[in-house]
Amino acid sequence: MPSPLPPLPEGEGECRPAPPRRGRNLPSPLPPLPTGEGKCRPTPPRRGGDLPPPLPPLPEGEGSNIRAFGAIIELNAPDNLYRPLLTHAARPSTYDVTALDENGQQRITPIAGEHPLTLYVDKREILTLMTLGAAPEALAIGYLRNQRLLDKLEDIVSVQVDWDVNAVVIATRHGLADLDAKLGKRTATSGCGQGTVFGDLMQEIDSVRLPADARLTRSTLQALLDRVRLHETIYKQAGAVHGCALASNGDGASDIIYFVEDVGRHNAVDAIAGLMWLDRVDGADKIFYTTGRLTSEMVIKAAQMEIPFLVSRSGLTQMGYEIAQKVGITMIGRATGKHFLLFSGGERFRGGS
């Protein structure tokens, strides 16, 4: 209980603030009230701990700022990169089940998750993806980017994932251009879990231009393969997934920027495309690595992300090879240990260092 208050001095218009009650992290005592008519005493602050500091007044102007955790954030100010409103609804990547081994002994074994996720854009259903669920928001954004249904991140207002109904809902500013025409032409790809491509991406690939001055050395490629080999993955725990990585391209060095695994490699590459958009990462000086085969879809998506180097530990398909030759991407397959096969874009590769 606070100590008794002393009597107020005589005279009109004089007042004294009450001392604050005991508690942790309470704001500093209130300053004296200005002179005015009547005698007054402010209400002491309530007890509480870890209270945030008072919010400062908002600057003049309408619609340009929001309050968040005691600070003022200027929306889309020059120093603040735009990000849509996002949920963070990653699901567990593995689940434990009981299995019998060859000796009839029970073993607790992790298995990869797999969940349907239906994509809605502006209340319209686009398709249902089968996914691990590790990065659903980035997956949805990257899918729209790689399908060329959206031109820039600023077109997206919000991305909300709700696993109770297995749905991801995206709200845009202006809708999707030519959506009916693109939805009318579907191509089922050879991706694991079977992917779907809308529109005619084969024609749109002609507009892609990759940097001609980018270079990749043998030592940098080896550094990337070593990083991937040592990286802790869901595949090592449970198998049944493909992995994709975006990596830096340094002078004899390479670091993994993103590593995403999913039940289908096309999902993993889309999730990385979404992360690149959200973080404003440029692909022109990067390397893309995948554990899966290099199909036409994988080559097209890497080219649309403007990444000049595509590496896989697996092989490639005929159409993947032809498109790589057409767009000039440097494509390397069968890359394990110190071994690899350079299939296209050899002018960018420096094998002697």
VOPA-641278 format. One record per residue: x, y, z of N, C-alpha, C in turn; residue in three letters. Coordinates in steps of 0.02 Angstrom, whole numbers, padded with zeros to 5 digits, always signed. Layout:
BEGIN
XYZXYZXYZALA/...
***
This chain:
BEGIN
+00042-00060+00000+00000+00000+00000+00044+00062+00000MET/+00026+00113-00040+00066+00174-00040+00060+00211+00026PRO/+00110+00254+00042+00108+00293+00103+00053+00345+00100SER/+00027+00367+00158-00028+00417+00157-00006+00481+00123PRO/-00053+00512+00088-00039+00574+00053-00039+00632+00102LEU/+00008+00679+00096+00006+00738+00139-00051+00783+00118PRO/-00072+00828+00163-00129+00873+00145-00109+00921+00090PRO/-00156+00938+00049-00145+00986-00005-00134+01055+00024LEU/-00092+01096-00007-00084+01165+00016-00147+01205+00003PRO/-00154+01259+00041-00213+01300+00033-00209+01339-00032GLU/-00266+01356-00058-00269+01396-00118-00302+01358-00174GLY/-00329+01396-00220-00364+01365-00276-00315+01351-00333GLU/-00332+01298-00370-00292+01283-00430-00227+01248-00417GLY/-00213+01231-00354-00151+01196-00340-00166+01122-00332GLU/-00123+01080-00358-00133+01008-00354-00066+00973-00350CYS/-00067+00912-00327-00006+00874-00320-00018+00802-00344ARG/+00025+00775-00388+00014+00707-00411+00027+00657-00355PRO/-00010+00603-00355+00000+00551-00306+00063+00511-00324ALA/+00101+00487-00273+00159+00445-00289+00138+00379-00320PRO/+00178+00352-00366+00158+00290-00398+00158+00232-00348PRO/+00115+00183-00361+00114+00124-00319+00175+00080-00333ARG/+00187+00035-00287+00245-00008-00296+00233-00056-00354ARG/+00286-00074-00387+00281-00120-00444+00346-00118-00484GLY/+00353-00163-00533+00414-00167-00572+00405-00130-00638ARG/+00459-00096-00659+00461-00064-00724+00403-00016-00736ASN/+00385+00021-00683+00332+00070-00691+00360+00133-00722LEU/+00318+00170-00759+00342+00232-00789+00362+00283-00736PRO/+00402+00332-00756+00426+00382-00709+00368+00423-00682SER/+00376+00454-00622+00320+00493-00593+00296+00546-00640PRO/+00231+00561-00636+00202+00612-00680+00226+00681-00659LEU/+00236+00726-00706+00255+00795-00688+00195+00832-00659PRO/+00207+00888-00624+00151+00926-00594+00102+00948-00648PRO/+00040+00948-00630-00011+00971-00677-00008+01047-00683LEU/-00027+01074-00739-00028+01147-00747-00081+01178-00703PRO/-00070+01242-00688-00116+01279-00645-00184+01285-00679THR/-00235+01277-00641-00303+01284-00668-00352+01286-00611GLY/-00415+01290-00628-00466+01295-00576-00478+01227-00544GLU/-00492+01228-00481-00509+01167-00445-00448+01132-00419GLY/-00458+01090-00370-00405+01049-00343-00409+00979-00372LYS/-00353+00951-00391-00354+00887-00427-00294+00845-00406CYS/-00301+00782-00417-00248+00735-00403-00252+00679-00455ARG/-00199+00668-00495-00203+00616-00547-00205+00546-00516PRO/-00236+00499-00553-00240+00430-00530-00172+00398-00535THR/-00148+00364-00482-00083+00332-00486-00085+00274-00536PRO/-00027+00258-00567-00026+00203-00616-00041+00137-00582PRO/-00070+00091-00621-00085+00025-00594-00022-00016-00588ARG/-00027-00066-00544+00030-00111-00536+00039-00151-00600ARG/+00100-00171-00614+00113-00213-00672+00187-00217-00684GLY/+00207-00267-00722+00277-00277-00738+00289-00278-00813GLY/+00348-00256-00833+00369-00258-00903+00320-00220-00948ASP/+00297-00163-00923+00252-00123-00964+00293-00086-01017LEU/+00267-00080-01078+00304-00043-01129+00304+00031-01114PRO/+00353+00068-01139+00353+00140-01128+00295+00173-01164PRO/+00274+00231-01141+00219+00265-01175+00234+00278-01248PRO/+00183+00274-01291+00193+00287-01362+00202+00362-01374LEU/+00250+00380-01416+00257+00451-01432+00200+00473-01478PRO/+00187+00537-01482+00133+00560-01526+00151+00547-01599PRO/+00102+00530-01639+00114+00520-01710+00127+00587-01744LEU/+00171+00589-01793+00181+00651-01830+00120+00669-01870PRO/+00118+00730-01893+00061+00753-01931+00058+00716-01998GLU/-00001+00709-02024-00011+00673-02087-00055+00613-02076GLY/-00090+00593-02127-00137+00538-02121-00114+00479-02162GLU/-00122+00420-02133-00114+00358-02170-00043+00338-02186GLY/+00007+00371-02155+00076+00355-02174+00113+00316-02122SER/+00084+00307-02063+00120+00275-02009+00075+00227-01970ASN/+00106+00180-01936+00071+00137-01889+00113+00131-01826ILE/+00079+00113-01771+00114+00101-01709+00128+00026-01703ARG/+00186+00008-01678+00202-00062-01666+00252-00067-01610ALA/+00232-00099-01554+00276-00112-01497+00311-00049-01474PHE/+00272+00005-01467+00299+00066-01439+00339+00108-01486GLY/+00341+00090-01550+00380+00128-01599+00334+00150-01655ALA/+00357+00198-01694+00321+00220-01753+00355+00191-01814ILE/+00317+00156-01856+00344+00127-01917+00313+00163-01976ILE/+00355+00188-02019+00331+00221-02079+00322+00168-02133GLU/+00261+00160-02156+00248+00110-02207+00277+00132-02274LEU/+00318+00087-02303+00347+00099-02369+00389+00163-02371ASN/+00419+00180-02315+00466+00236-02315+00529+00214-02353ALA/+00570+00262-02375+00629+00244-02416+00674+00192-02384PRO/+00681+00192-02317+00727+00145-02285+00693+00080-02263ASP/+00627+00074-02274+00591+00014-02255+00565-00022-02316ASN/+00593-00081-02332+00572-00119-02390+00501-00146-02378LEU/+00461-00144-02429+00392-00167-02422+00389-00242-02413TYR/+00347-00264-02366+00331-00334-02357+00256-00340-02346ARG/+00224-00387-02380+00153-00397-02367+00141-00424-02296PRO/+00080-00420-02272+00063-00450-02208+00067-00526-02215LEU/+00104-00558-02170+00116-00630-02175+00099-00665-02110LEU/+00070-00725-02117+00069-00770-02060+00136-00806-02058THR/+00149-00842-02004+00209-00884-01998+00186-00952-01975HIS/+00163-00992-02023+00125-01053-02007+00161-01116-02030ALA/+00226-01120-02019+00263-01180-02038+00238-01240-01998ALA/+00234-01297-02031+00214-01358-01998+00276-01399-01980ARG/+00272-01445-01933+00329-01489-01919+00349-01527-01982PRO/+00414-01533-01992+00438-01566-02053+00436-01641-02049SER/+00441-01669-01989+00440-01741-01981+00392-01762-01925THR/+00371-01823-01928+00326-01853-01879+00353-01922-01862TYR/+00350-01941-01799+00375-02005-01777+00320-02058-01782ASP/+00338-02115-01812+00293-02173-01816+00332-02235-01794VAL/+00295-02288-01781+00326-02351-01761+00329-02398-01820THR/+00388-02426-01831+00398-02474-01886+00435-02535-01859ALA/+00430-02590-01896+00466-02651-01879+00526-02659-01924LEU/+00585-02672-01896+00643-02683-01938+00646-02756-01961ASP/+00701-02773-01997+00708-02840-02026+00711-02894-01974GLU/+00724-02876-01911+00727-02925-01856+00663-02927-01815ASN/+00612-02891-01839+00549-02890-01803+00548-02845-01742GLY/+00599-02802-01735+00602-02756-01679+00568-02690-01696GLN/+00532-02663-01647+00499-02599-01658+00550-02542-01656GLN/+00542-02496-01702+00585-02437-01704+00542-02375-01713ARG/+00557-02323-01674+00526-02258-01684+00564-02223-01741ILE/+00527-02209-01793+00559-02185-01855+00527-02119-01877THR/+00567-02068-01892+00539-02006-01919+00520-02014-01993PRO/+00463-01987-02012+00442-01985-02082+00426-01914-02101ILE/+00432-01898-02165+00419-01830-02189+00345-01814-02188ALA/+00328-01753-02172+00259-01731-02174+00236-01719-02246GLY/+00172-01722-02256+00143-01706-02322+00072-01682-02311GLU/+00058-01622-02336-00007-01590-02322-00033-01557-02385HIS/-00099-01561-02397-00128-01523-02452-00134-01449-02432PRO/-00119-01406-02479-00125-01334-02467-00156-01302-02529LEU/-00218-01281-02522-00254-01251-02578-00240-01176-02580THR/-00219-01152-02639-00202-01082-02649-00262-01044-02676LEU/-00281-00991-02639-00333-00946-02662-00303-00877-02672TYR/-00321-00845-02727-00299-00777-02740-00361-00735-02751VAL/-00370-00685-02708-00428-00641-02711-00493-00683-02713ASP/-00496-00733-02668-00555-00776-02658-00566-00825-02716LYS/-00519-00830-02761-00526-00878-02816-00477-00935-02808ARG/-00501-00996-02813-00458-01054-02805-00414-01062-02867GLU/-00348-01071-02854-00301-01080-02909-00283-01153-02918ILE/-00258-01185-02865-00240-01256-02867-00224-01279-02796LEU/-00215-01345-02789-00195-01374-02725-00125-01403-02732THR/-00081-01383-02686-00012-01408-02684-00005-01460-02629LEU/+00035-01511-02641+00053-01558-02589+00122-01538-02564MET/+00127-01522-02499+00188-01491-02475+00207-01516-02406THR/+00271-01511-02391+00297-01525-02324+00269-01476-02273LEU/+00255-01414-02296+00227-01363-02252+00279-01323-02213GLY/+00342-01327-02233+00395-01293-02195+00396-01218-02208ALA/+00377-01196-02268+00378-01125-02285+00318-01109-02329ALA/+00257-01115-02303+00198-01109-02346+00188-01039-02375PRO/+00204-00986-02337+00196-00918-02364+00243-00905-02421GLU/+00307-00923-02412+00355-00913-02466+00339-00957-02526ALA/+00314-01017-02514+00294-01061-02569+00239-01030-02611LEU/+00188-01002-02579+00133-00972-02616+00157-00911-02656ALA/+00198-00869-02625+00224-00810-02660+00268-00831-02719ILE/+00313-00878-02707+00358-00900-02760+00322-00934-02817GLY/+00267-00969-02800+00229-01001-02854+00200-00949-02901TYR/+00169-00897-02873+00141-00844-02915+00196-00808-02954LEU/+00254-00800-02924+00309-00768-02959+00333-00810-03017ARG/+00346-00874-03005+00373-00917-03058+00323-00934-03112ASN/+00258-00929-03096+00207-00937-03147+00194-00872-03185GLN/+00228-00819-03165+00219-00753-03194+00147-00729-03190ARG/+00115-00747-03136+00048-00721-03122+00051-00654-03087LEU/+00108-00637-03057+00120-00572-03027+00188-00547-03049LEU/+00194-00481-03055+00256-00451-03079+00303-00428-03023ASP/+00275-00411-02965+00317-00385-02912+00284-00398-02844LYS/+00326-00398-02792+00303-00413-02725+00251-00361-02702LEU/+00259-00299-02724+00214-00245-02702+00142-00257-02724GLU/+00131-00303-02771+00062-00319-02792+00025-00359-02740ASP/+00061-00387-02690+00030-00430-02640+00016-00389-02577ILE/-00045-00393-02552-00064-00358-02490-00051-00403-02430VAL/-00073-00466-02433-00067-00511-02376-00064-00584-02399SER/-00034-00625-02357-00030-00698-02367-00047-00731-02301VAL/-00102-00767-02298-00126-00797-02236-00136-00872-02246GLN/-00102-00911-02203-00106-00984-02205-00149-01007-02146VAL/-00196-01051-02160-00239-01080-02108-00240-01156-02118ASP/-00203-01191-02075-00198-01264-02082-00262-01299-02059TRP/-00306-01264-02023-00370-01296-02004-00411-01312-02066ASP/-00402-01273-02118-00439-01286-02181-00391-01300-02238VAL/-00326-01307-02222-00275-01323-02273-00276-01274-02331ASN/-00273-01210-02315-00278-01160-02367-00229-01103-02355ALA/-00207-01072-02410-00169-01010-02407-00206-00959-02450VAL/-00219-00902-02421-00260-00850-02453-00217-00789-02466VAL/-00212-00769-02528-00173-00711-02548-00221-00656-02572ILE/-00212-00597-02545-00249-00538-02568-00201-00494-02608ALA/-00223-00472-02666-00181-00429-02709-00213-00360-02715THR/-00174-00314-02742-00198-00246-02750-00242-00238-02812ARG/-00223-00272-02866-00257-00260-02930-00280-00324-02964HIS/-00277-00381-02928-00297-00444-02959-00242-00472-03004GLY/-00255-00530-03033-00208-00563-03078-00228-00551-03150LEU/-00182-00524-03189-00196-00508-03259-00202-00572-03300ALA/-00251-00573-03345-00260-00629-03392-00264-00696-03357ASP/-00295-00697-03298-00297-00759-03259-00336-00814-03295LEU/-00394-00797-03324-00435-00848-03357-00397-00880-03415ASP/-00361-00840-03453-00324-00868-03510-00268-00913-03487ALA/-00234-00893-03432-00179-00934-03408-00203-00997-03374LYS/-00259-00993-03338-00286-01053-03306-00314-01102-03358LEU/-00331-01075-03416-00358-01118-03468-00306-01162-03500GLY/-00243-01145-03492-00190-01186-03521-00146-01213-03465LYS/-00153-01277-03451-00117-01308-03397-00071-01362-03425ARG/-00012-01366-03395+00035-01419-03413+00054-01455-03349THR/+00040-01521-03346+00062-01561-03289+00135-01579-03299ALA/+00178-01557-03254+00250-01567-03263+00271-01633-03233THR/+00335-01649-03242+00362-01712-03218+00388-01707-03147SER/+00373-01652-03112+00397-01644-03044+00368-01695-02997GLY/+00406-01710-02943+00382-01757-02892+00317-01731-02863CYS/+00267-01773-02857+00202-01750-02835+00163-01716-02891GLY/+00193-01713-02949+00166-01684-03010+00149-01610-03001GLN/+00188-01568-03035+00176-01497-03033+00130-01476-03089GLY/+00110-01413-03088+00066-01385-03138+00093-01318-03160THR/+00098-01308-03225+00121-01245-03254+00063-01214-03291VAL/+00048-01150-03277-00005-01114-03311+00024-01069-03366PHE/-00015-01061-03420+00007-01017-03473+00061-01050-03516GLY/+00090-01011-03559+00141-01037-03604+00208-01009-03584ASP/+00239-01039-03533+00304-01015-03509+00359-01028-03559LEU/+00348-01076-03604+00399-01090-03655+00410-01029-03700MET/+00355-00993-03715+00362-00933-03756+00390-00875-03716GLN/+00369-00869-03653+00392-00814-03612+00466-00819-03594GLU/+00494-00878-03598+00564-00887-03580+00610-00849-03628ILE/+00584-00833-03688+00625-00796-03736+00645-00727-03711ASP/+00607-00700-03664+00621-00632-03639+00674-00632-03584SER/+00694-00691-03559+00742-00695-03504+00812-00680-03529VAL/+00848-00638-03493+00917-00622-03510+00961-00634-03448ARG/+01008-00679-03453+01053-00694-03397+01118-00656-03405LEU/+01150-00638-03350+01212-00598-03354+01268-00636-03390PRO/+01295-00604-03440+01348-00638-03480+01416-00636-03445ALA/+01426-00590-03399+01491-00582-03368+01499-00622-03303ASP/+01447-00660-03283+01453-00700-03222+01501-00757-03233ALA/+01537-00776-03180+01587-00830-03185+01580-00877-03125ARG/+01595-00940-03138+01596-00991-03085+01660-01031-03092LEU/+01698-01037-03038+01760-01074-03040+01750-01144-03011THR/+01796-01188-03029+01794-01256-03003+01798-01257-02926ARG/+01840-01214-02898+01848-01214-02825+01785-01190-02790SER/+01748-01142-02820+01686-01120-02791+01633-01174-02795THR/+01630-01208-02852+01584-01265-02858+01598-01318-02806LEU/+01662-01334-02796+01680-01383-02746+01661-01361-02676GLN/+01670-01297-02662+01651-01271-02597+01576-01277-02585ALA/+01536-01265-02637+01464-01273-02631+01445-01346-02617LEU/+01475-01392-02654+01459-01462-02644+01478-01485-02574LEU/+01532-01459-02547+01552-01476-02478+01501-01449-02428ASP/+01478-01387-02440+01428-01357-02395+01364-01399-02394ARG/+01341-01419-02453+01280-01457-02457+01288-01525-02423VAL/+01346-01556-02432+01358-01622-02403+01356-01620-02327ARG/+01379-01566-02298+01383-01560-02225+01319-01530-02195LEU/+01275-01505-02236+01215-01471-02212+01167-01521-02180HIS/+01141-01504-02121+01092-01548-02088+01025-01542-02125GLU/+00998-01598-02145+00938-01598-02187+00885-01646-02160THR/+00824-01633-02181+00769-01679-02166+00781-01746-02202ILE/+00811-01742-02261+00824-01803-02299+00867-01852-02259TYR/+00916-01827-02222+00958-01870-02182+00919-01903-02126LYS/+00867-01870-02102+00827-01898-02048+00773-01946-02073GLN/+00738-01924-02126+00678-01960-02146+00675-01980-02219ALA/+00719-01952-02261+00714-01966-02332+00651-01936-02361GLY/+00633-01958-02421+00568-01942-02452+00559-01869-02472ALA/+00612-01828-02471+00605-01758-02490+00661-01739-02539VAL/+00649-01685-02575+00701-01654-02616+00722-01589-02584HIS/+00784-01569-02596+00810-01507-02568+00835-01461-02623GLY/+00827-01396-02612+00854-01345-02657+00890-01292-02615CYS/+00942-01264-02642+00981-01214-02606+00998-01156-02652ALA/+00997-01096-02624+01025-01037-02657+01090-01022-02622LEU/+01144-01015-02660+01210-01006-02630+01246-00947-02660ALA/+01292-00919-02621+01333-00864-02645+01388-00891-02691SER/+01416-00846-02730+01467-00864-02778+01528-00819-02766ASN/+01572-00841-02720+01630-00801-02703+01692-00825-02739GLY/+01748-00798-02719+01812-00817-02749+01837-00881-02715ASP/+01817-00938-02741+01836-01001-02712+01796-01020-02650GLY/+01742-00984-02637+01701-00997-02578+01627-00991-02597ALA/+01586-01027-02559+01514-01025-02571+01478-01040-02505SER/+01430-00998-02487+01390-01007-02427+01317-01016-02446ASP/+01282-01058-02409+01211-01070-02422+01171-01012-02393ILE/+01132-00979-02435+01088-00925-02414+01021-00952-02391ILE/+00991-00995-02432+00928-01029-02414+00937-01103-02430TYR/+00907-01145-02389+00902-01216-02404+00832-01238-02386PHE/+00794-01260-02436+00724-01278-02427+00714-01349-02452VAL/+00679-01389-02412+00661-01457-02432+00586-01464-02436GLU/+00563-01506-02483+00492-01517-02489+00482-01585-02523ASP/+00419-01607-02524+00404-01672-02554+00413-01670-02630VAL/+00413-01611-02659+00425-01602-02730+00477-01548-02740GLY/+00523-01559-02787+00576-01510-02797+00548-01444-02825ARG/+00492-01448-02863+00462-01386-02889+00436-01343-02832HIS/+00412-01373-02777+00392-01334-02719+00452-01300-02687ASN/+00507-01336-02681+00567-01308-02649+00594-01248-02688ALA/+00595-01253-02754+00620-01197-02794+00572-01138-02790VAL/+00506-01150-02788+00458-01095-02781+00466-01060-02714ASP/+00477-01099-02661+00486-01068-02595+00547-01024-02593ALA/+00601-01045-02626+00661-01003-02629+00647-00940-02670ILE/+00609-00947-02724+00590-00887-02763+00551-00838-02721ALA/+00507-00863-02678+00469-00820-02633+00513-00786-02581GLY/+00560-00823-02553+00606-00794-02504+00650-00740-02536LEU/+00671-00751-02597+00712-00701-02632+00673-00637-02642MET/+00609-00642-02659+00568-00583-02667+00560-00546-02601TRP/+00545-00584-02548+00534-00553-02483+00597-00518-02457LEU/+00655-00547-02469+00718-00520-02443+00756-00478-02494ASP/+00727-00467-02553+00758-00427-02605+00828-00455-02624ARG/+00832-00519-02634+00895-00551-02652+00898-00558-02728VAL/+00952-00533-02757+00963-00535-02829+00996-00602-02847ASP/+00972-00633-02901+00998-00697-02921+01056-00694-02969GLY/+01074-00635-02994+01122-00630-03049+01192-00655-03031ALA/+01210-00656-02967+01276-00679-02947+01272-00740-02901ASP/+01217-00779-02907+01206-00835-02862+01210-00901-02900LYS/+01212-00955-02860+01210-01024-02886+01149-01058-02858ILE/+01113-01094-02901+01055-01133-02878+01073-01207-02879PHE/+01061-01240-02823+01077-01311-02817+01013-01350-02802TYR/+01006-01408-02832+00949-01451-02818+00971-01524-02814THR/+00937-01562-02772+00951-01633-02769+00914-01672-02823THR/+00866-01640-02856+00824-01674-02906+00851-01666-02976GLY/+00819-01700-03022+00840-01697-03092+00823-01629-03122ARG/+00859-01612-03175+00852-01547-03207+00804-01554-03266LEU/+00741-01541-03253+00689-01544-03304+00679-01475-03335THR/+00636-01472-03385+00621-01407-03416+00594-01358-03365SER/+00551-01381-03320+00522-01336-03269+00576-01307-03224GLU/+00624-01348-03203+00677-01323-03159+00720-01272-03195MET/+00736-01284-03257+00778-01237-03295+00741-01171-03305VAL/+00677-01175-03324+00638-01114-03335+00634-01072-03271ILE/+00620-01105-03215+00614-01067-03152+00680-01036-03131LYS/+00735-01071-03139+00800-01042-03122+00814-00982-03167ALA/+00797-00988-03231+00809-00932-03277+00765-00873-03260ALA/+00702-00885-03241+00657-00830-03223+00680-00795-03160GLN/+00715-00831-03116+00743-00801-03056+00810-00767-03071MET/+00829-00768-03135+00890-00735-03161+00953-00763-03129GLU/+00954-00828-03116+01012-00861-03088+01050-00895-03145ILE/+01113-00878-03155+01149-00904-03214+01178-00974-03204PRO/+01181-00999-03142+01213-01064-03129+01164-01112-03096PHE/+01156-01170-03127+01109-01221-03103+01148-01286-03094LEU/+01147-01312-03033+01188-01371-03016+01142-01424-02985VAL/+01152-01487-03004+01114-01542-02975+01159-01602-02964SER/+01143-01641-02912+01179-01704-02902+01150-01758-02947ARG/+01093-01744-02979+01059-01792-03021+01071-01776-03095SER/+01033-01807-03139+01041-01798-03211+00993-01746-03237GLY/+00980-01748-03302+00938-01699-03335+00897-01732-03390LEU/+00846-01696-03413+00804-01721-03467+00822-01685-03532THR/+00797-01714-03587+00811-01685-03653+00786-01613-03658GLN/+00723-01601-03636+00696-01534-03642+00732-01486-03594MET/+00750-01511-03536+00789-01469-03491+00855-01447-03522GLY/+00887-01493-03557+00950-01478-03591+00940-01427-03647TYR/+00887-01437-03686+00874-01392-03743+00858-01321-03719GLU/+00819-01315-03667+00803-01248-03642+00864-01215-03611ILE/+00905-01254-03577+00967-01226-03549+01012-01198-03603ALA/+01016-01234-03659+01055-01210-03715+01025-01145-03744GLN/+00959-01142-03745+00925-01085-03775+00934-01022-03734LYS/+00928-01027-03668+00933-00967-03626+01005-00954-03605VAL/+01050-01000-03617+01120-00989-03600+01137-00999-03527GLY/+01098-01039-03492+01113-01052-03422+01170-01102-03416ILE/+01213-01093-03367+01268-01140-03354+01240-01197-03311THR/+01233-01256-03341+01201-01312-03309+01251-01368-03296MET/+01255-01389-03233+01302-01440-03211+01263-01496-03177ILE/+01271-01558-03200+01236-01614-03171+01284-01667-03145GLY/+01256-01717-03112+01295-01772-03083+01351-01746-03038ARG/+01336-01693-03001+01387-01659-02960+01388-01689-02890ALA/+01434-01734-02878+01444-01763-02812+01519-01771-02800THR/+01540-01759-02739+01611-01764-02724+01650-01715-02766GLY/+01699-01740-02802+01739-01699-02847+01720-01710-02920LYS/+01665-01744-02932+01645-01760-03000+01585-01718-03021HIS/+01581-01701-03085+01525-01664-03113+01528-01669-03188PHE/+01471-01652-03220+01467-01648-03293+01440-01579-03311LEU/+01477-01542-03352+01457-01476-03375+01420-01484-03442LEU/+01355-01468-03443+01314-01481-03502+01304-01419-03546PHE/+01302-01360-03516+01290-01299-03556+01319-01239-03520SER/+01327-01184-03558+01353-01122-03529+01425-01127-03508GLY/+01465-01165-03544+01535-01175-03526+01577-01112-03528GLY/+01553-01061-03564+01591-00998-03569+01596-00962-03501GLU/+01551-00977-03455+01554-00946-03389+01596-00986-03339ARG/+01612-01046-03355+01645-01090-03307+01721-01088-03315PHE/+01755-01083-03259+01828-01083-03258+01851-01145-03221ARG/+01869-01197-03260+01885-01261-03231+01955-01267-03202GLY/+01997-01217-03213+02065-01223-03191+02078-01197-03121GLY/+02029-01167-03089+02041-01138-03022+01983-01151-02976SER/
***
